[in-house]
Amino acid sequence: MTVREIRVFGDPVLRERAAPVDPADPATAALVQDLLDTVVVPGRAGVAACQIGVAKAAFSYAVDGEVGYVLNPRIDEVRGEPQLVDEGCLSVPELGFPTPRHPYCRVVGVDLEGDEVVLEGEGLMAQMLQHEMGHLDGLLYLQALEKEMRSAAMAEVRKASWY
């Protein structure tokens, strides 16, 4: 079992757009195992590959007792007007801010066998899917904040002991 260290705000890998992965590559299987081992730590809902230092299109999740992963995901559908939800991020430790998220989200990708994976849901699942997809685009959730909240959030980040 390999629980990988989480990269934090300021690490350049968090700003990189994720490259597609080859599900048949043995390195992808190793990455998936590391993602799964890393996400099952209590208090975690999702871990994108960039958060463990790999700019590849993959993330793992642990939501409502369901644990899994998806490779080369894309958002297939969002529904509803964005609502502000309290959100945090392992890469921005100890802080959380109201973030606009659609109440429903569906993501489509593949597994290690190349078979289609569909993840969808409301509430925490929808929030996690949008959050992790942001990571794969090289974005932190702070960038989704409304302007004034983003300014306040950045002030908090600059004061954080880990920064």
BAPA-810472 format. One line per field, with one value per residue (C-alpha): x, y, z; residue number from 1. Coordinates in pm, 1 decimal. Layout:
<zafis>
X: c(X/...)
Y: c(Y/...)
Z: c(Z/...)
seq: c(NUM/...)
</zafis>
This chain:
<zafis>
X: c(0.0/141.3/-19.2/143.9/223.0/-26.1/121.6/14.0/-64.8/239.6/359.2/379.3/228.2/-105.1/-120.1/-53.3/-331.7/-343.1/-223.6/-430.7/-325.8/-298.6/-510.0/-296.6/32.1/156.7/252.0/-116.8/-209.9/52.8/-78.9/-435.2/-324.7/-143.9/-452.0/-678.3/-439.7/-416.3/-790.0/-899.6/-730.6/-1021.3/-1158.1/-1081.3/-1341.0/-1116.5/-753.1/-642.0/-317.2/-160.8/-210.6/36.4/274.9/163.1/5.9/-208.4/-584.2/-688.4/-853.8/-977.8/-1275.8/-1423.4/-1778.4/-2070.1/-1892.4/-1807.8/-1437.8/-1309.4/-1118.7/-1163.2/-913.6/-933.8/-1256.9/-1464.8/-1768.9/-2066.8/-2340.2/-2406.1/-2753.6/-2895.3/-2778.5/-2450.1/-2500.1/-2246.6/-2121.2/-1851.7/-1545.4/-1188.2/-895.2/-612.5/-378.6/-498.7/-490.9/-687.4/-891.1/-1236.7/-1450.1/-1799.4/-1758.5/-2015.3/-2098.4/-2375.5/-2603.5/-2568.7/-2271.2/-2194.4/-1841.5/-1753.4/-1413.8/-1260.3/-1111.4/-787.2/-951.7/-1063.2/-1429.2/-1649.9/-1697.8/-1985.1/-1984.0/-2276.4/-2456.6/-2576.2/-2447.6/-2097.9/-2054.3/-2138.4/-1909.2/-1621.9/-1656.1/-1641.5/-1353.4/-1139.1/-1212.2/-1083.6/-758.4/-723.8/-759.4/-477.0/-711.7/-752.4/-1098.1/-981.6/-1003.6/-1376.3/-1450.3/-1635.4/-1399.3/-1426.0/-1415.3/-1109.8/-926.4/-1012.4/-911.4/-574.4/-511.5/-581.2/-349.6/-66.1/-111.4/-124.5/161.8/211.8/248.6)
Y: c(0.0/336.0/648.7/926.1/1273.8/1540.6/1833.9/2174.5/2514.3/2655.1/2322.0/2364.2/2019.8/2147.6/2402.0/2151.8/2026.4/1648.3/1436.3/1133.7/797.1/463.2/217.8/-74.2/77.2/-95.7/248.6/344.4/44.0/147.7/506.7/383.2/173.9/472.8/691.0/434.7/389.0/766.1/845.1/593.9/793.6/911.8/1255.2/1236.8/1239.7/1255.8/1265.7/1372.0/1237.0/1584.6/1599.4/1312.8/1469.1/1305.0/1527.7/1248.2/1229.9/1011.7/1049.4/830.5/887.3/771.8/906.3/761.4/428.7/394.5/382.4/383.6/560.2/688.9/742.7/1004.3/1149.3/1425.1/1603.8/1473.6/1675.2/1921.9/2024.1/2303.7/2651.5/2658.5/2681.5/2784.6/2484.3/2469.8/2321.5/2244.5/2080.1/1856.5/2080.7/2388.7/2237.4/2363.3/2612.9/2603.1/2848.6/2869.6/2747.9/2755.4/2400.0/2252.8/2025.5/1737.5/1617.9/1320.2/1224.8/960.9/792.2/445.6/187.4/-10.0/-254.2/32.3/-18.7/287.2/423.2/658.4/846.0/1065.8/1207.6/1495.3/1648.7/1542.9/1321.7/1610.6/1842.8/1593.1/1526.8/1897.5/1953.8/1668.7/1763.9/2112.1/1956.1/1770.6/2104.5/2247.2/2451.0/2470.3/2529.8/2873.9/2982.5/2896.8/3134.3/3458.4/3756.5/3896.8/3550.4/3463.2/3771.1/3680.2/3318.4/3417.7/3636.9/3330.7/3114.5/3367.0/3355.1/2974.1/2800.2/2551.0/2823.1)
Z: c(0.0/-104.0/35.9/-161.8/-30.8/-139.5/-330.7/-198.9/-345.3/-522.0/-663.8/-1044.7/-1114.7/-979.8/-1264.9/-1545.1/-1770.4/-1733.5/-2024.9/-2133.5/-1994.0/-2169.5/-1968.6/-2093.5/-1970.5/-1651.1/-1516.6/-1530.2/-1314.7/-1059.6/-1064.2/-1007.0/-709.3/-556.2/-613.2/-447.1/-152.1/-110.2/-129.1/137.3/412.4/632.3/545.0/174.3/-105.9/-413.0/-521.8/-868.3/-1011.4/-1012.1/-636.1/-602.8/-852.9/-1179.0/-1448.2/-1592.0/-1650.3/-1359.3/-1021.4/-739.7/-514.5/-183.6/-152.9/43.9/91.2/-278.8/-371.5/-727.8/-1001.8/-1354.5/-1635.1/-1910.8/-1770.5/-1922.2/-1787.9/-1982.2/-1811.1/-1532.0/-1422.2/-1215.3/-1135.8/-943.7/-569.0/-307.8/-112.5/152.9/-8.3/80.9/-91.8/20.8/-180.3/11.3/361.8/660.6/456.3/303.7/111.9/-38.2/-397.0/-676.9/-789.3/-1001.4/-794.3/-1044.8/-1246.5/-1470.1/-1577.3/-1836.5/-1867.4/-1876.0/-1641.1/-1671.7/-1912.3/-2138.6/-2044.7/-2005.5/-1654.3/-1576.2/-1245.6/-1160.1/-867.1/-661.1/-341.3/-240.6/-549.3/-785.7/-591.7/-592.6/-966.3/-1051.9/-807.7/-943.5/-1305.6/-1220.7/-1101.7/-1432.5/-1612.3/-1399.5/-1179.8/-805.7/-662.9/-548.2/-911.9/-917.3/-628.5/-684.8/-713.9/-360.0/-202.5/-415.3/-286.0/73.3/13.4/-128.8/176.0/395.3/184.4/223.2/602.9/620.5/800.9/514.1/246.9)
seq: c(1/2/3/4/5/6/7/8/9/10/11/12/13/14/15/16/17/18/19/20/21/22/23/24/25/26/27/28/29/30/31/32/33/34/35/36/37/38/39/40/41/42/43/44/45/46/47/48/49/50/51/52/53/54/55/56/57/58/59/60/61/62/63/64/65/66/67/68/69/70/71/72/73/74/75/76/77/78/79/80/81/82/83/84/85/86/87/88/89/90/91/92/93/94/95/96/97/98/99/100/101/102/103/104/105/106/107/108/109/110/111/112/113/114/115/116/117/118/119/120/121/122/123/124/125/126/127/128/129/130/131/132/133/134/135/136/137/138/139/140/141/142/143/144/145/146/147/148/149/150/151/152/153/154/155/156/157/158/159/160/161/162/163)
</zafis>
